[in-house]
């Protein structure tokens, strides 16, 4: 597989470019469906900061569980944990959500007469703004389910804008096969484009040529989510605005906690991680293959160029994210010391 055909390399380099160019959060590989969880995965999600973004960074670096956000718990008065979670939440899920919220510092807890009480350390802030979903398809000659995926993004309208990113030359025929609302970027990597066009965003190794601007999607209106397709029939679900609003919040929260540096650095002599000063991030570059490699699927003893590294580099991708973005790896938090809290330490 050549570098230009590698969706993994394309995705990482585009994320590094977006991180350097946009404020807010960049994340990748996130679920973006409502009625059919896991039915739609967005390659890249960009989350613009909202008015209370700094309040969110002060609470926790992790994703806050949805059940904890929707719980009947505020920062003022502690409540018995079983009475705090939504009524429709399964007890096991409720228990896990409470434990996770306490673990990451969104809840604090105390014990009274043998019962556990919880409260929020701070009011959940209005921290995110516009959401942009990006579908990566470096080679339009192998589109796969591209048209169906983009039509789902437009009809569901969970994100404010949907964009197709590709390395292929984009023809009018390509544009006619995707919804008009979808923006189109042609991404040029490794100096593959000369700087002759004025309609170009330039970075160290990545340039984004805007072929078509996206049209804002009606996120506040009901959405249509295609489910199962059969010859002559497609089952759909109508998603009300309130369900979309909750799904948008979950998407933003997952993006905040996850980010896009979810890859590993191969434990191999051939791997020479890139210099973030040149590429915008520390990326897993293989000298033997001359491309970025996915340590989880394309690197290991089965590779002809693999040779175990005697002294693997210690690279802290979380610390890099903290340095280069507004996300805070280790916030001071807003937890208050409560009587009896030591029982849970």
Helices and strands as residue ranges (DSSP letters): G 3-5, H 7-21, E 25-31, E 41-49, H 53-57, H 66-69, E 79-80, H 81-84, H 91-104, E 107-112, E 115-120, E 128-136, G 140-142, H 146-156, E 161-166, H 172-176, E 183-189, E 200-202, E 206-212, E 223-230, E 233-239, H 241-258, H 276-279, E 285-286, E 291-292, H 317-324, G 341-344
